[in-house]
Amino acid sequence: MKLGFIGAGNMAGAIISGAIDAGRLSPGEICVYDISEEKTAAYAKRGLRVCQSPAKLAGLCKYVVLAIKPQNFEEVLSQLAGAVSDETVLISIAAGISPSYIKSKLGEGSKVVQVMPNTPLLIGFGATAISKAEPTTQEEFDFACGLFASAGVVEQIDNRLMNEVIPLNGSSPAFIYQLTKLFVDRAQQLGFERECANRLFCNTLIGAAQMMLTTGMDHQALIDMVTSPAGTTFSGLQALAENGFDEAIIKAYDATVRRAYELGR
């Protein structure tokens, strides 16, 4: 077996589907473990192998994706102690769980790749931040990068910034959904059909993102392109400033990072 998943939730499913659909792995090269027999049964029907314990899975697989909640890491790592080898590569997708923490439980020689994916991975439009810890080899790291590249874009970053990246790509979909909800709710109150308002706003998000990615213009220049002096957009931006929009965004960013460090402790 080449790749194993401890935890068979939505994110694990997105990674598995991406790897199979891209032809990186066959179902027969992947095994899964989850406390939910319903979840593992669905994977068994797709041709994946089901393991009965984290230790059994780790003994079979070169790469082990830890697709579990941060709160469950201590219990799972205690089950993995003695089951992983010097060649096992552990791929963690949990917020706040550092390589040093994993090494403290499994040994300083453990190979760890730390990943922060996001939920758009589920539809092939993920944005994943990834870093490696020694003694993980470049070949092993490239394999991990390829897994996530099968379902979106991948950015390699310094391991010291893995908590700080969470608001940028891990949590930011929720912030964007909240912003969209507010705009669509207000549009509906003013008489718009909800789905119409949602389509208009979401497609504007897509277009604005493409403008930022492809034009080479900085953010302020793009803002200025939309904003006429004393015009409608100017009034809206002024209202955002007067009501603490910038401060609220910074506080949301910092609160997200702070919680990641708390989970890591």
Helices and strands as residue ranges (DSSP letters): E 3-6, H 10-21, G 27-29, E 30-33, H 37-45, E 49-50, H 54-60, E 63-66, G 70-72, H 73-80, E 89-92, H 99-106, E 111-116, G 119-123, E 126-133, H 138-149, E 152-156, G 159-161, I 166-170, H 172-189, H 194-214, H 219-226, H 232-242, H 245-264
